[in-house]
Amino acid sequence: MKILPKESVSLYENTPMTWPTSQEGKTGDKQIASTISSNNDDMSKSRTYYQCDHYVHETVYSGSANFYAYSKMFLPTPYTRVPQIAVYSYIYYEGGTEPFGSAFSSGYYTFEETATGNANLPPGQNGFYTQSSHNVIWPIGCVPPSSTVWLVTGYIYIG
């Protein structure tokens, strides 16, 4: 702040802050990758590396929650299409054995997929978290031919 002009500092110090009413959970992320040879007769000549990044997130408000799971290709380019990406997203409360909200999305010949959901919070419950499943079918010749990864956010407590 010492290097900022005095007018800017005054503006920062005198501007009222409106704090958000939502509580954001910890975002979980994980990467999976697969490789394919561009010359199937000799794997050592050339390889194309495929990588898909996966994310899960939730935002809990007083009374409802938004949650999503997202998968996006990263290598060889962010716009590389794969045969299929399927994403599942489930929201739970602490101690619950079944999700109280879920979302699913699947696409063919795609480079990204998002499963977005919204759910009312169950009365009297707390400790909310989101779990997701991300499935990728890689191009022909990849080893492994498909990959699945599970992610989970941290708990969010209200009140």
N, C-alpha and C positions, 0 to 999 in steps of 0.2 A: 504494500500500500504506500510505502514511502516514495516510490518512484512515480506514482500516479499524480496527475494534476490535482490541486486542492479542490477544484470544482467537482471532479469525479468522486473523490473521497467523500465530500460532503453529500453528494447525491446518494452514494451507497449507504452512508450512515443514517440518512434521514428518510430513506424510502422504506415504508412498512413492508414487512415480509408476511405473505400469506402461506402458512405451512399446509401441505397437502393433508387430506383426511385419510388417504389410503396408506396402507403399509405394504411395501414391496418385499417379497420374499427373496431369498438367495437364488440367483440364477444358476442352474446346473448346466454344464456343457461338457461335451466329450466328443472326440473325433474317432472315426473309423476309416480305414483305407483298404484299398485293394489294388492289385497290379494286373496288367494285361500285356502280353508280348505282341509287338507289331509284326513279328515273324514267328508263327507257331512252330516252324520246323526247328528253330534254334532260339531258345529263350534268352541266350546270352547276347544276341546281336543288338536288340533294342527293346526297351520297355516303355510303356506308357503308364504313369502312375495316376490312379484315380483316388480322390479323397472327398468325402462328404462330411460336413460339420453338422452337429446336432445340438439343439438347445431346448430347454424347458423353462417356463417362467410362469409366475402367478402374481396377481395383485388382489389383495383382499380389502374390501370396503366394509362399512358397517351394514351388514345385511346381504351382501353378494360378493362374488369373486369372479374375476376374469382370469383365464388360464390358457396357455397355448404351448404347443410343441412345434418345433420348426427344424427342418432339414434342408441344407443347401449344399450343392456341389462346390468344391473349392479347387480341386485339381482334376484334369490339366488346366481347365479354366472355370470360372464361376458359372459359365453358361453351357458347360458340357452336359448333354442329356444322357440319362441312363434309362434302361428299360422300365424301371418302376421305383418309385419312392412311396412308402406308406408310413403315416405318422398317426399315433394314438396318444391321447392326453386324458388323464384321469385325475380328479381332485378328491382328496380324502380329508377327514378330520382325525385328529390323534385318537387312537384306539379303535377307529372304525375299520371294519373288515371289507366293506364294499364302497366303491366310489359313490359320491352323491352328485357327481357331474362327469360327463365324458364328451370327447370329441374325436372325430376320425376324419382323415383326408388321405386320398391316394391318387396318384397320377401316373400315367404311362408316358414314356419318352419325355421326361421332364428333368429339370435341373434344381427344382425346389418344391417344397410342399409344407403347408402349415395346417395344423388342426387347432382351431380356436373355439373355446367354449366360455359360457357364462352360467353361473349357478347361484341360486339363493342359498345362503348359509343355513344349515340346520339349526333350529333354536336350541340353545343350551350347550352347544358344542364349541370347542376351541382347538387351537393347534392345527392349522390347515397346511397341507402340502400337496404338491402336484407330482405325479409320476408319469413318465412317457416311455413309449416304445417307438423306435425308429427302424424301419426295415428298408434296405436298399438291395435291388437286384442289379448286379454289375453287368457290363457288356459281355457278350459271348467271349469266352477264352480267359476271363478273369479267374484268379484263384485268391480267395474263395469266390464261388459264383454269387453268393449273397451274404449279407451281414445284418445282424440285429444288435441294437444297443438299447439299454434301459438307463434312464436318468431320473433323478428325483431332486426336488428343491428342498430347502430347509423349511422348518416349521415357522408359521406366522401365528402369533398370539394377539388377540384383540383385547383391549381393556387394561 
